[in-house]
Amino acid sequence: MRSLSVLLLGLAATALSASVPEQIPINDGPVHTTNSWSYTDCGLPTDAIQIKSIQVSPDPPQPGKDLTVTVNGEAVEQIEDGAYADVVVKLGLIKLLTKRFDVCEEARNANATVQCPVNKGEYTVVQTVALPKEIPAAKFTVQVRGFTAGEDDMVCLDLKVDFMKRFPHLW
């Protein structure tokens, strides 16, 4: 369940790369930034999934609470069984999770609103997960590199999530 929580934060769009030397990622900086989380679409205009926006509620995410992730995106080509995502979760320089997820299987298991095969078109995917209350007060990075069944780039996301406790301002 913990890995699904992390995956859904970065992959909610798949219910919808490793860099190749000749590809230059578009990196215009964070698309969304708050004190608690941000994401960067590191994909290319040719990727099979184009992320339009990601929103979370509550914002900021809170350990021990349900987290609803809403992703707006476009499938510019059909996504079929065999699509996968490589996810790396880090705490600083320490890798906590390195896992390959079968995107279609995860969508089926999560009873996601979009199932494979995903036809071309625009989609809004909403998924709610329970965040474990044991999430430590720390800053995490999540790298998501998704690929189609034909090994083409599908999606690329870099996320930062800060679960550090905030102290209220006294002024």
C-alpha positions as CSV (number, residue, x, y, z in Angstrom):
1,M,0.0,0.0,0.0
2,R,2.9,2.4,0.7
3,S,4.4,1.8,-2.7
4,L,1.0,2.4,-4.3
5,S,0.6,5.7,-2.4
6,V,4.0,6.9,-3.7
7,L,3.2,5.6,-7.2
8,L,-0.2,7.3,-7.3
9,L,1.4,10.6,-6.4
10,G,3.7,10.3,-9.3
11,L,1.6,8.1,-11.6
12,A,-2.0,9.2,-11.2
13,A,-1.7,10.2,-14.9
14,T,-1.1,6.6,-16.0
15,A,-4.5,5.6,-15.1
16,L,-4.7,7.9,-17.9
17,S,13.1,7.7,-18.9
18,A,15.7,6.9,-18.2
19,S,17.3,9.7,-20.3
20,V,18.5,8.8,-23.8
21,P,21.6,10.7,-24.7
22,E,20.1,12.2,-27.8
23,Q,17.0,13.5,-26.0
24,I,17.0,16.8,-24.2
25,P,14.3,17.0,-21.6
26,I,12.2,20.1,-21.4
27,N,12.8,21.4,-17.9
28,D,11.2,24.8,-17.4
29,G,11.2,24.4,-13.6
30,P,8.5,23.3,-11.3
31,V,5.0,23.3,-12.7
32,H,3.5,23.5,-9.3
33,T,5.2,24.7,-6.1
34,T,4.1,25.1,-2.6
35,N,6.1,24.7,0.6
36,S,5.0,21.1,0.8
37,W,5.3,19.6,-2.7
38,S,6.2,20.3,-6.3
39,Y,6.4,18.5,-9.6
40,T,8.3,19.0,-12.8
41,D,7.2,17.5,-16.1
42,C,10.6,16.3,-17.4
43,G,9.0,14.7,-20.5
44,L,9.3,15.6,-24.2
45,P,6.6,16.9,-26.5
46,T,6.7,13.5,-28.2
47,D,5.9,11.5,-25.0
48,A,2.7,9.3,-25.1
49,I,1.3,11.1,-22.1
50,Q,1.3,14.8,-21.7
51,I,0.6,16.0,-18.2
52,K,-1.5,19.2,-18.0
53,S,-1.8,19.5,-14.2
54,I,-1.5,17.7,-10.9
55,Q,-3.4,18.7,-7.8
56,V,-3.5,17.2,-4.4
57,S,-6.0,17.5,-1.5
58,P,-5.3,18.1,1.2
59,D,-2.5,20.5,0.2
60,P,-0.2,20.0,1.9
61,P,-0.3,16.2,2.1
62,Q,-0.5,14.9,5.6
63,P,0.7,11.5,7.0
64,G,-2.1,9.3,8.3
65,K,-4.8,11.1,6.1
66,D,-6.4,10.3,2.8
67,L,-4.7,12.0,-0.2
68,T,-6.7,12.7,-3.3
69,V,-4.6,13.2,-6.4
70,T,-6.2,14.8,-9.5
71,V,-4.3,14.6,-12.8
72,N,-5.3,16.2,-16.0
73,G,-3.4,14.9,-19.0
74,E,-3.6,13.8,-22.6
75,A,-2.9,10.4,-24.1
76,V,-1.4,11.3,-27.5
77,E,-1.2,7.7,-28.4
78,Q,-2.9,4.6,-27.2
79,I,-1.5,3.1,-24.0
80,E,-1.7,-0.7,-24.0
81,D,-1.0,-3.6,-21.6
82,G,2.8,-3.8,-21.2
83,A,3.3,-0.2,-20.4
84,Y,5.4,0.3,-17.2
85,A,6.9,2.9,-15.0
86,D,10.2,2.9,-13.2
87,V,9.8,4.7,-9.8
88,V,12.6,5.8,-7.6
89,V,11.9,7.3,-4.1
90,K,14.7,9.0,-2.3
91,L,15.3,10.6,1.1
92,G,18.2,12.9,0.3
93,L,20.7,10.7,-1.5
94,I,19.4,7.5,0.0
95,K,17.2,5.3,-2.3
96,L,14.2,4.1,-0.3
97,L,12.4,2.4,-3.2
98,T,13.3,1.4,-6.7
99,K,10.5,-0.4,-8.4
100,R,9.1,-1.2,-11.8
101,F,5.3,-1.0,-11.9
102,D,3.0,-2.5,-14.6
103,V,0.9,0.6,-15.3
104,C,-2.2,-1.3,-16.5
105,E,-2.1,-3.8,-13.7
106,E,-1.8,-1.1,-11.1
107,A,-4.8,0.8,-12.6
108,R,-6.8,-2.4,-12.5
109,N,-5.8,-3.2,-8.9
110,A,-6.6,0.4,-7.8
111,N,-10.0,0.3,-9.6
112,A,-8.9,3.5,-11.4
113,T,-11.3,5.5,-13.5
114,V,-9.2,4.9,-16.6
115,Q,-8.2,1.4,-17.6
116,C,-6.0,-0.1,-20.4
117,P,-6.1,0.1,-23.2
118,V,-6.2,3.9,-22.9
119,N,-7.4,5.5,-26.1
120,K,-6.1,8.8,-27.4
121,G,-7.7,11.8,-25.7
122,E,-7.8,14.0,-22.7
123,Y,-8.4,12.5,-19.3
124,T,-8.9,13.6,-15.7
125,V,-7.9,10.9,-13.3
126,V,-8.9,11.2,-9.6
127,Q,-7.5,8.7,-7.2
128,T,-7.6,8.6,-3.4
129,V,-5.0,6.8,-1.3
130,A,-4.4,6.5,2.5
131,L,-1.0,7.9,3.4
132,P,0.6,5.9,6.1
133,K,0.9,7.7,9.4
134,E,4.4,6.4,9.7
135,I,5.8,8.7,7.0
136,P,8.8,10.4,8.7
137,A,9.1,14.2,8.9
138,A,11.4,14.5,5.9
139,K,11.8,15.7,2.3
140,F,11.4,13.0,-0.4
141,T,12.0,13.1,-4.1
142,V,10.2,10.8,-6.5
143,Q,11.4,10.1,-10.0
144,V,8.8,8.5,-12.4
145,R,9.9,7.3,-15.9
146,G,7.2,5.7,-17.8
147,F,7.4,3.7,-21.1
148,T,4.9,2.2,-23.5
149,A,4.6,-1.5,-24.3
150,G,6.8,-0.7,-27.3
151,E,9.5,0.9,-25.1
152,D,8.8,4.5,-26.2
153,D,8.9,7.3,-23.7
154,M,5.5,7.6,-22.1
155,V,5.8,10.1,-19.2
156,C,8.5,11.7,-17.1
157,L,7.9,13.3,-13.7
158,D,10.1,14.5,-10.9
159,L,8.3,15.2,-7.7
160,K,9.4,16.7,-4.3
161,V,7.3,16.1,-1.2
162,D,8.1,17.8,2.1
163,F,6.6,16.2,5.2
164,M,8.7,18.3,7.6
165,K,6.6,19.8,10.4
166,R,5.9,23.5,10.0
167,F,5.9,25.8,13.0
168,P,3.3,28.5,13.0
169,H,4.5,32.1,12.6
170,L,4.0,34.2,15.7
171,W,3.8,37.5,14.0
